[in-house]
Amino acid sequence: MQEKNSKRMLDKERYVPYNKAVSLQQQSVQYRRLDMPPNKKLRHCRLNRGLTQREVAKAFNIVPDYYSMLERGVRTPGFKLAKKIADFYGYIVDDLFFAEAKNDMFSSEQKKI
């Protein structure tokens, strides 16, 4: 019996109301814009969750100054940290950090043609 109750609890945790799902999808599209720099995406994601830089840095076991540098665009995270941050905010690493690089690569390829 207890197993059924725990399964129901898991199902309730996975349930997302339609209006919230649509809102999350719209936010996802907004942050995937190729013309928005990764540091601005990071800042918007953090602010939308109502978190401070110190709280986010603590969640990833990094120094708050380093996270601040990421948000200012002074530093770029390694792949492992980028993956953790993208997962935390619910994005794919490429969409959050490397979309501009993809865009630049495609535009340089188009210039060759």
C-alpha positions as protocol buffer text, in pm:
chain_id: "A"
residue {
  index: 1
  type: MET
  ca { x: 0 y: 0 z: 0 }
}
residue {
  index: 2
  type: GLN
  ca { x: 279 y: 237 z: 87 }
}
residue {
  index: 3
  type: GLU
  ca { x: 436 y: 171 z: -252 }
}
residue {
  index: 4
  type: LYS
  ca { x: 118 y: 291 z: -429 }
}
residue {
  index: 5
  type: ASN
  ca { x: 114 y: 610 z: -221 }
}
residue {
  index: 6
  type: SER
  ca { x: 476 y: 685 z: -302 }
}
residue {
  index: 7
  type: LYS
  ca { x: 405 y: 625 z: -672 }
}
residue {
  index: 8
  type: ARG
  ca { x: 113 y: 869 z: -659 }
}
residue {
  index: 9
  type: MET
  ca { x: 337 y: 1126 z: -491 }
}
residue {
  index: 10
  type: LEU
  ca { x: 590 y: 1093 z: -773 }
}
residue {
  index: 11
  type: ASP
  ca { x: 316 y: 1136 z: -1033 }
}
residue {
  index: 12
  type: LYS
  ca { x: 195 y: 1453 z: -861 }
}
residue {
  index: 13
  type: GLU
  ca { x: 550 y: 1591 z: -855 }
}
residue {
  index: 14
  type: ARG
  ca { x: 581 y: 1537 z: -1232 }
}
residue {
  index: 15
  type: TYR
  ca { x: 250 y: 1705 z: -1310 }
}
residue {
  index: 16
  type: VAL
  ca { x: 285 y: 2057 z: -1447 }
}
residue {
  index: 17
  type: PRO
  ca { x: -32 y: 2263 z: -1502 }
}
residue {
  index: 18
  type: TYR
  ca { x: -89 y: 2362 z: -1865 }
}
residue {
  index: 19
  type: ASN
  ca { x: -55 y: 2737 z: -1807 }
}
residue {
  index: 20
  type: LYS
  ca { x: 276 y: 2687 z: -1625 }
}
residue {
  index: 21
  type: ALA
  ca { x: 403 y: 2453 z: -1899 }
}
residue {
  index: 22
  type: VAL
  ca { x: 321 y: 2712 z: -2165 }
}
residue {
  index: 23
  type: SER
  ca { x: 493 y: 2981 z: -1960 }
}
residue {
  index: 24
  type: LEU
  ca { x: 805 y: 2765 z: -1923 }
}
residue {
  index: 25
  type: GLN
  ca { x: 806 y: 2694 z: -2295 }
}
residue {
  index: 26
  type: GLN
  ca { x: 782 y: 3065 z: -2376 }
}
residue {
  index: 27
  type: GLN
  ca { x: 1070 y: 3139 z: -2139 }
}
residue {
  index: 28
  type: SER
  ca { x: 1272 y: 2862 z: -2301 }
}
residue {
  index: 29
  type: VAL
  ca { x: 1220 y: 3009 z: -2647 }
}
residue {
  index: 30
  type: GLN
  ca { x: 1309 y: 3355 z: -2519 }
}
residue {
  index: 31
  type: TYR
  ca { x: 1646 y: 3242 z: -2379 }
}
residue {
  index: 32
  type: ARG
  ca { x: 1733 y: 3036 z: -2683 }
}
residue {
  index: 33
  type: ARG
  ca { x: 1750 y: 3346 z: -2899 }
}
residue {
  index: 34
  type: LEU
  ca { x: 2083 y: 3336 z: -3078 }
}
residue {
  index: 35
  type: ASP
  ca { x: 2142 y: 3710 z: -3045 }
}
residue {
  index: 36
  type: MET
  ca { x: 2133 y: 3706 z: -2663 }
}
residue {
  index: 37
  type: PRO
  ca { x: 2479 y: 3657 z: -2509 }
}
residue {
  index: 38
  type: PRO
  ca { x: 2523 y: 3363 z: -2269 }
}
residue {
  index: 39
  type: ASN
  ca { x: 2602 y: 3590 z: -1974 }
}
residue {
  index: 40
  type: LYS
  ca { x: 2265 y: 3767 z: -2011 }
}
residue {
  index: 41
  type: LYS
  ca { x: 2086 y: 3431 z: -2036 }
}
residue {
  index: 42
  type: LEU
  ca { x: 2251 y: 3324 z: -1709 }
}
residue {
  index: 43
  type: ARG
  ca { x: 2147 y: 3644 z: -1535 }
}
residue {
  index: 44
  type: HIS
  ca { x: 1785 y: 3623 z: -1658 }
}
residue {
  index: 45
  type: CYS
  ca { x: 1756 y: 3258 z: -1555 }
}
residue {
  index: 46
  type: ARG
  ca { x: 1888 y: 3335 z: -1208 }
}
residue {
  index: 47
  type: LEU
  ca { x: 1665 y: 3638 z: -1158 }
}
residue {
  index: 48
  type: ASN
  ca { x: 1356 y: 3451 z: -1280 }
}
residue {
  index: 49
  type: ARG
  ca { x: 1416 y: 3196 z: -1006 }
}
residue {
  index: 50
  type: GLY
  ca { x: 1462 y: 3471 z: -749 }
}
residue {
  index: 51
  type: LEU
  ca { x: 1813 y: 3359 z: -658 }
}
residue {
  index: 52
  type: THR
  ca { x: 2123 y: 3555 z: -566 }
}
residue {
  index: 53
  type: GLN
  ca { x: 2463 y: 3495 z: -723 }
}
residue {
  index: 54
  type: ARG
  ca { x: 2584 y: 3370 z: -386 }
}
residue {
  index: 55
  type: GLU
  ca { x: 2305 y: 3107 z: -368 }
}
residue {
  index: 56
  type: VAL
  ca { x: 2374 y: 2981 z: -720 }
}
residue {
  index: 57
  type: ALA
  ca { x: 2750 y: 2971 z: -659 }
}
residue {
  index: 58
  type: LYS
  ca { x: 2695 y: 2772 z: -340 }
}
residue {
  index: 59
  type: ALA
  ca { x: 2476 y: 2522 z: -530 }
}
residue {
  index: 60
  type: PHE
  ca { x: 2766 y: 2454 z: -772 }
}
residue {
  index: 61
  type: ASN
  ca { x: 3044 y: 2469 z: -511 }
}
residue {
  index: 62
  type: ILE
  ca { x: 3213 y: 2762 z: -681 }
}
residue {
  index: 63
  type: VAL
  ca { x: 3321 y: 3100 z: -548 }
}
residue {
  index: 64
  type: PRO
  ca { x: 3055 y: 3374 z: -587 }
}
residue {
  index: 65
  type: ASP
  ca { x: 3313 y: 3595 z: -762 }
}
residue {
  index: 66
  type: TYR
  ca { x: 3360 y: 3328 z: -1030 }
}
residue {
  index: 67
  type: TYR
  ca { x: 2985 y: 3305 z: -1092 }
}
residue {
  index: 68
  type: SER
  ca { x: 2976 y: 3684 z: -1113 }
}
residue {
  index: 69
  type: MET
  ca { x: 3247 y: 3667 z: -1381 }
}
residue {
  index: 70
  type: LEU
  ca { x: 3034 y: 3416 z: -1574 }
}
residue {
  index: 71
  type: GLU
  ca { x: 2736 y: 3652 z: -1564 }
}
residue {
  index: 72
  type: ARG
  ca { x: 2949 y: 3947 z: -1673 }
}
residue {
  index: 73
  type: GLY
  ca { x: 3096 y: 3749 z: -1962 }
}
residue {
  index: 74
  type: VAL
  ca { x: 3451 y: 3776 z: -1828 }
}
residue {
  index: 75
  type: ARG
  ca { x: 3494 y: 3397 z: -1795 }
}
residue {
  index: 76
  type: THR
  ca { x: 3351 y: 3094 z: -1973 }
}
residue {
  index: 77
  type: PRO
  ca { x: 3277 y: 2779 z: -1771 }
}
residue {
  index: 78
  type: GLY
  ca { x: 3431 y: 2443 z: -1846 }
}
residue {
  index: 79
  type: PHE
  ca { x: 3202 y: 2183 z: -1998 }
}
residue {
  index: 80
  type: LYS
  ca { x: 3125 y: 2004 z: -1669 }
}
residue {
  index: 81
  type: LEU
  ca { x: 3019 y: 2325 z: -1496 }
}
residue {
  index: 82
  type: ALA
  ca { x: 2830 y: 2443 z: -1805 }
}
residue {
  index: 83
  type: LYS
  ca { x: 2638 y: 2113 z: -1806 }
}
residue {
  index: 84
  type: LYS
  ca { x: 2552 y: 2147 z: -1435 }
}
residue {
  index: 85
  type: ILE
  ca { x: 2432 y: 2505 z: -1481 }
}
residue {
  index: 86
  type: ALA
  ca { x: 2228 y: 2419 z: -1792 }
}
residue {
  index: 87
  type: ASP
  ca { x: 2064 y: 2125 z: -1612 }
}
residue {
  index: 88
  type: PHE
  ca { x: 1992 y: 2344 z: -1309 }
}
residue {
  index: 89
  type: TYR
  ca { x: 1809 y: 2600 z: -1524 }
}
residue {
  index: 90
  type: GLY
  ca { x: 1647 y: 2337 z: -1748 }
}
residue {
  index: 91
  type: TYR
  ca { x: 1834 y: 2404 z: -2071 }
}
residue {
  index: 92
  type: ILE
  ca { x: 2064 y: 2227 z: -2310 }
}
residue {
  index: 93
  type: VAL
  ca { x: 2429 y: 2333 z: -2277 }
}
residue {
  index: 94
  type: ASP
  ca { x: 2443 y: 2447 z: -2641 }
}
residue {
  index: 95
  type: ASP
  ca { x: 2136 y: 2668 z: -2606 }
}
residue {
  index: 96
  type: LEU
  ca { x: 2257 y: 2835 z: -2289 }
}
residue {
  index: 97
  type: PHE
  ca { x: 2627 y: 2887 z: -2359 }
}
residue {
  index: 98
  type: PHE
  ca { x: 2724 y: 2816 z: -2717 }
}
residue {
  index: 99
  type: ALA
  ca { x: 2436 y: 2939 z: -2933 }
}
residue {
  index: 100
  type: GLU
  ca { x: 2633 y: 3248 z: -3038 }
}
residue {
  index: 101
  type: ALA
  ca { x: 2930 y: 3035 z: -3141 }
}
residue {
  index: 102
  type: LYS
  ca { x: 2699 y: 2820 z: -3355 }
}
residue {
  index: 103
  type: ASN
  ca { x: 2550 y: 3133 z: -3510 }
}
residue {
  index: 104
  type: ASP
  ca { x: 2896 y: 3273 z: -3588 }
}
residue {
  index: 105
  type: MET
  ca { x: 3002 y: 2941 z: -3739 }
}
residue {
  index: 106
  type: PHE
  ca { x: 2696 y: 2928 z: -3965 }
}
residue {
  index: 107
  type: SER
  ca { x: 2734 y: 3288 z: -4075 }
}
residue {
  index: 108
  type: SER
  ca { x: 3103 y: 3234 z: -4162 }
}
residue {
  index: 109
  type: GLU
  ca { x: 3007 y: 2922 z: -4360 }
}
residue {
  index: 110
  type: GLN
  ca { x: 2743 y: 3123 z: -4548 }
}
residue {
  index: 111
  type: LYS
  ca { x: 3002 y: 3388 z: -4635 }
}
residue {
  index: 112
  type: LYS
  ca { x: 3220 y: 3119 z: -4798 }
}
residue {
  index: 113
  type: ILE
  ca { x: 2930 y: 3011 z: -5019 }
}
